């Protein structure tokens, strides 16, 4: 079995994968960002031995969580954290969030989410390839994000 990294190294690993030579994230197009995120998703971390312990999420929609409305395309990775007795305590989520002006074409896409979990019958490459053929990419490629954020949160 390949070596699994500690979860506390995941954010650094994601930042390195997205920007190996400290290049500005804003210089990457959405396709390159997605490819790099999936590559990050293939690196396994030392997670709990539970069914949903390590998941990847692609989601989008128009939201106004912390300011004016923005169309947000969010690539996220979620790790389940258990307490000392092995019971669920919380999740850690790492986000690569692309924010766009909420123009009509993007708002018209509505909302979408698709999950992948390691250690299930589904393969990461199959999920990523299928999602890569989803119709929303054609619309999103026509716009440039106004902001790209990489951050971690506990949920």
N, C-alpha and C positions, 0 to 999 in steps of 0.2 A: 504494500500500500504506500503511495506517495506520502511524503511528509506533510502534515497538516500544520498550518501556522496558527499561533494564538489569535483569538478574535481581536485582542487589543491592537494588533498590527494591521487590521483590515482597512482602516481609513487611510493609513499611510500607503498601503498597497494599491488602493483605488486611485489615490492622487498620483502615484507613480505611473500606473497603467494609463491614466488619462493624459498625463503630461510628463513623459519620460525625461525630457531635458528642460523641465520647467518652462515649456512653451505656454503661452496664454491659451486657456481653454477656449476662449472666444474665437480663436483661429481655426478650430476644428469644425468640420461640417457635421450635421446630425448623423450621417451614416458612419463616419469615422468614430464619433462618440459612442454610437451603439456597438460597433465592433469591439472597441476597447472595453466597454462595460461588460460585454459577453465574455471577453477574455478574462477579465477580473472575476466574473462569475464562475469560470472553470477552475479557479484556484480554490482548493478546499481549505477550510479552517477547522480548528478543533472545537466542534460543536457538540451539543448534547446528542445522545443516541435516541432521539425522538423523531416522529414522522415529519414534523414541520420545522425542524431546527435550523434549516438553512434554505432560505427562499429568495428568489429574484422576482421582481415586479416591474412591469412596464405599465405606466398609467398616464392618462392625459385628461385635461379638462380645463375649463375656465373658472378661476377661483379668485377670491379677494381675501386670502387668509391674513396677510400682514401688510396691507397697503391697497393700492388701486387694483382693479381686476387685471389679471394676466392669464393668457393661455399658458399652461404649464405642461411640459412633457417631462416626466419623472422616471428615471431608471433607479430602482432602489434594491438594496439587498437587506434582508432581515435575518437576524440570528436570534434564536430563542436562548435565553439565559435562565438557568435553573438554580434554585437555592441549594444549600448543602445537603438537603435530603433528597434532591433530584426532582423536586416539584417546580413547576413553572413559576418564575419570579417576574420577568419582564422580557421585552424584546429590545434589541439594538437595531436601528435602521440606519443604513448609509445611503445617502441620496446623491445622485447626479441629476440636478434639476435644471432644465432649460426653460427659460421664461421668454415669452413672446408678447408683442402687442396683441390685444384681444380683437384682432380684425375679424370681419364677418366670416371669411373662409375658414379660419381656425375655430371660431366659436361654433360654426355649423357642424364641426366634427362631433360635438357633444362630449360625452365622457366615456372612458374606456379603461379597463384594467385587465391584465393577464398575468397570472402567477406561474412560476416554475419552482418546484421543490426538489432538491437533491435527494437521493436515496428513495426515489419512487420508480415506477415503471417507465416514466418519461425520460428522454435523453435531452440534455441541455441544447445540443446542436439542433435537434429536431424542433424544440420549442422556439429557439432563436431564429431558425430559418423560416418557420411558419409565420412567426410574428414579423419577420423582415419582408414578407410578401403582403402584409396587411395594407389595405388601401390608404390609410391615413398618412403613410410616408410620402406619397405623391404630393399631398397638400403641404405637409410640414416642410418639405425640401424647398418650397418656394419662398420661405421666409427665413430671416436670420434672427437668432435669439437676441434679446436686448440684455440678457443676463444669464450667466451660467454659474450655478452654485453647487459646491460639493460640501456636504455637511453630514454630521452624525447626530442622532437623537435617540433618546430612550423613550419607549412607548409601553 
